[in-house]
Amino acid sequence: MPPPPAHSAPTPPPPDDLPRNQPERPFERPAASPRPRGHVGSRPPTYDAEPTALPLADPDDLDDLVADTVLDGARYGACTLRAVSVRGDSARYRGEPRRDSLLTARFGTGERALLLVAMATGARATPGAHRAAAEACHWIGRAVGRSHARLVEDIRAGRRGDLKSGLHRLTDRSLGKLRASAAERGVDPEEYAAGLRCLLLPADPECRTRVFFGVGPGGLFRLRDGEWQDIEPQVAETKGEPVVGFGSPPSETPDGDRLTMDLGIPTPPSPYEPAPEPPREPFRFRTSVARPGDTLLVCSAGLAEPLRGEPELGEYLAERWSRPEPPGLAAFLADSQVRVKGYADDRTAAAVWEA
């Protein structure tokens, strides 16, 4: 064979990080996936899709700042967890902090570990709403963490009654500390308050029991066979005769004395009885046994309300979240931000995919 022409360039040596006899592989582009929807419904939302204004900062209290978005996830046992909290369109436009708070935590190790997802929403139109929400999540996190060993035993043994009563006490204790914080701050307890919704997931792959509990509005949904089921625990209505202070007062006392007409004049509190507390939200509790392929969704009212009010949103999320593999963190964030006109509150959600 004749030698190559003198003007031909020599063949470059292979890179140092490739074997000498292995050809270089071409660059593989990631598989294309359908682009998430920006909004659903007949008309686009009023506000911009991206953040506009930042909340006002205090240079002496920078720890009080709240990030626009929090995103988390994990995989334990038979379940994959995705959790997100996003500032609403209205707060983004007005430069207000996110009123929702999200806490994800693992207590314990191995198959006796317990996962907690806690989300709280501060009272609307109050300056410390984000602080109250964060404090509620931290108090319930401490309470669950200190009791996690007993909680795991009760979940694995199916002790529903013990779980309900125990979690009710922990929730009351946590929200009671929130009312104590309101007193220390010198504000009305109704202004420094928060709704609280929690999910307990045992890490044991043999245990498919999922425990929901909390106080306040929001949603608990299950996606099964491509269809959404609203499994929010219903609170029993008050039964029986009206009681003074609850509903319409009776016309006379049991002794036959007529009650005077209410003229709207405030009555001073009795020195013999404590001042009445504002009515508390009822405790909500539900245990469910997951099936392979289920997706359980716990969310604040910011996502629950559009899910119930706009069928197209439910259809879209059902299609996205019924696929063989759970979405990654970025995809879950994009799905949870699909907007609906008329719904501009913060959104906080935790979804669990069952293998």
N, C-alpha and C positions, 0 to 999 in steps of 0.2 A: 504494500500500500504506500502510495507516495506521501511524503510529509505534508502537513497542512501549510497553506500559504503563509508567508512571513507576516502578512498584515492582520491575520486573524488573532483575536484576543484569546488569551489563555483561559481555560475553564477555572472559575474561582473555587477554592476549596470549600467543602461543606462547613456550616457553622460548627463551633466547638460543642454546642449542646445537643447535636444530633449524631446518631451513630453513622459511621462512614458508609455503610451499605444500605441504610434506610432512606428512601426518598422523602423529601419534605412534603408534609401534608398541606393541602390547600386550606385557607381560612374558612371555617364553617360559620355561617351567619346563624343567629338564633332564629328559631321558627317563628313565623309571623303569627300573632294572636289578634283576635278582634279588638279594636280600640274601644275602651270604656265609653259609655254614654256620658255626655255632659249634663243632660237633664232629661226628665220625662214629663209628659203632660202636653197639653195643647199649646202652652205659651212658655217662653223662657222666663226664669225668675228675674226679679227687678234688679237685684244686686249683682255686682261683679262676681265672677267665679273664683277669683284669687283675692288674697288679703289686700286691703287698701291702707288702713291706718293701724299703727301700733298703739297699744295702751300707754297711758301716761306713766312714766317711771319716776320713782323717788330715789335720788342718789344715795340716801341713807338707809334704804330698805329694798335693795335689789333682789333679795331672796323672795320678795312678794310677787315678782314677775311670773307670768304663766305663759308657757309656750303655746303657740297657735295650735300645734298638733302633737299628739303623743301616739306612738305606734309600738306594739309589742307582740310577741308570739312565742310559742313553744310547742314541743311534741313530747307527750308522756303517755306510756301505755298504749291504749287503743285510740287516743284522741289527739287531734291537732288543734291548737288554740291560736286564734287571731284576735287582737284587741286594739281598739283605736278610740281616740277622743279628739274631735275636731271643732274648732271655734266656728260658730254659726255665721252665715252671711251678714246678718244684721250687726253682730258684734264686730266683725271684720270691718264693716263700713264705718261704724261709729267709733272705732278705736277703743272698744271695751274689752276687758279680759274674758277669757273663756270661763263660764260659770260651772261647767262640768269638770269633774276630777276623776281620774282613773288610777287604780292601783292593781298591779298584778304581782303576786308573791307566791313563793314555794316555801312550805314549812316541812321540815323533816327530810329524810333521805330514803332512797330505794323505793320499794313497793309500799312503804308506810308513809310516803310523802303525801302532802295535801296541797293542791293548788287553789288559791283564792283569787277571784276577780271581783273587785269592788268598784262601783261607780256611784258618784253622788252629783246632785244638781243643786246649786245654791238658789236661794229665793230670788225671784225676779225683781229688778229695779232696786236692789240694795247694794251699797258700795262694797261690802265685805263678802259678797256671795261666793267668790272663788275661794276665799279663805275658809269659810264654813264648809264648803264641799271637800276641800283637801283635808280639813281636820276630821270630818266624818269618816273619810276613807282610812285615815291613819288610826283612829280610835278602834274601828271595827277590825282593822288589820292586826293591831296589837292583841285584841281580845281573841280573835280566831287563832293567831299564832301561839298564844299561851295555852290554848285548849286543843291544839290540833291533834294530839295523840288520842284523846278521848273521842273527838269528832270522827277521826278515821275509823276507830273501833265501832262506833255507832253506825256509820255509813255502811261498813262491810257487813255488819250483823243485821242491817235492815231495821234498826230501832227508830222508826219514824216518829213516835211520840216523844222519845227522849231528845231526838234531834230538834223537833219543832219547839219544845219548851226551852231547851238549852240555847238555841239560836235566838229565840225571842228575848231571853234575858240578856244575851250579849248585845243585841241590837238596842234594847232599851237603855242598857248601861252606857253604850257608846253615844247615843243621842242625848242622854242625860248629861254627859260631860260636855256636849255641845251647848246645852242650855246653861251650864255653869260658866262656860266661856263667854256666853252672851252677857251674863251678869257681871263678869269681871271687866268686860269691855264697856259696860254701861249702856247696852243697846237692848231693844226689845227682843225677846226670844224668837218671835215670829220673823224678825229681820235677819237674825243670825241663825238660820236653820237650813236644812238640806234634806232632800229625798235620797234614800240609800237603797241600792239594789246590788245583790251579791250572788256569786256562783261558786260552789265548792266542787272540785273535781279530784277524786282520789287517783293517785298515780298507778295503783295496782291494775295491770291490764285485765285481770279477771273480774274486776268490779266495774260494772257499767252504770252504777247509780250516780245521777247528777242531782245536786241539791241547789235549789234556788230559794232565797229569802230576801226580805227587804221591806221598806216602807216608802210609800210615795208613788207617783205616776211613772209609767214607762211601759215596756213590753217584754213578754216572754213568748217566743215563737219557736216552732219546730218545723223544719223542712224535711218532709218524708215523701219519697216517691215523686219528687218534683212538685209537691203541693205544700203550701204554707198552712200550718195549724196554729191558731191563736190559743195558747195554753196558759195565758195569764191567770193566776189564781183569783177567783172572784171573792170579794169580801161580803160576808153575810150582812144583810140589812138588819137594823134594830127592830126587834119584835116587842109586842106587849103594849100596855097602856102608856100614854105620854107621862113623862116625869118632869117635875119642875126643873127648868134649866135645859131641857132637851125637848124641842118641838113645842107644840101649843100647850100652855098651862091649863090645868083644870079650872072650872069656874068656882070651886070652893075647896077648902081643906077637908081631910077626913073627919075633922071634928065639927064640920058644918059651918065654919067661918067663911064668909065671902071674901074673895081676894079683891083688893082695890085695883082700879084701872091703872094701867101703866101710862104715866104721863111723860115718860122719857126723862125723868129726873134721876141722875145717877145715885145709886144707893151706896153709902160707905160700907166697906167690908166689915163683917162681924168680928169683934175682938176675940171671939171664941172659936172661929174657924179660919183656916188659912185661905188666902185669896185663891179663887179658882184659876187653874191653869188653862191655857187654850186647848181645845180638843186636839188630840193626837191622831196622826194617821194610823189606820189599822195595819197590823202586821200581816205580811203575805209570805206564804211558804208553799213549796211544792217539791216533791221528789219525783223523778222519772227515771225509768230504765231505758237506756239508749239501745237502739238497734244498729247493726252495721249499715252504713250509708246515711244515717241521720245527720242533720245539722241543727244544732241548738243555738238560738240567738237570744241573748239578753241585751236590752238596749234602754237608753234613756228616752224620755218623751220626744226629744228632738228627732229621733228616727222612728219611734213607734207610731207617732201620729201620721206622718206621711205614708208609712206602710199600710196603715188602716184606711187612710183617706184617698190614696191614689193607687188603684189596682195595677197600673202599668209599672210602678216601682217594684211591687211584689213579683210581678211576672219577670221583670228584668233580673232581679237578684236571684230568683229561683233558677233561671237558666244559667246564670253565672256560677252559682254555688252548688249546682247539681252535677258538676263534672267529676270525672273519676278522681282527680287530685285536688286537694285544697288549694286555694289561691296563695301565692306568695304575699309577703307583707305589702309590697308596692301595689299589687293588684287588689288586695283587700282594701287598702286605703282608697284607691280610685273608685271601687264599687260603693264604698260607704259614703262617698261624697256626691253621688248622683243626686242632683238637686230637683226640687219640685216647687213650683211657684206657690207662694203662700206659706211656706214652711222655711223659716230662716233661723231657727234656734240651733244651739250647739248640738252635736251628735256624738254620742258615746255608745260603743257597741262591742260586745264580745261574742264571737261565734266559735263553736266547737264542732269539728268534723270527726265523725266516728269511722274508724278504719273497718 
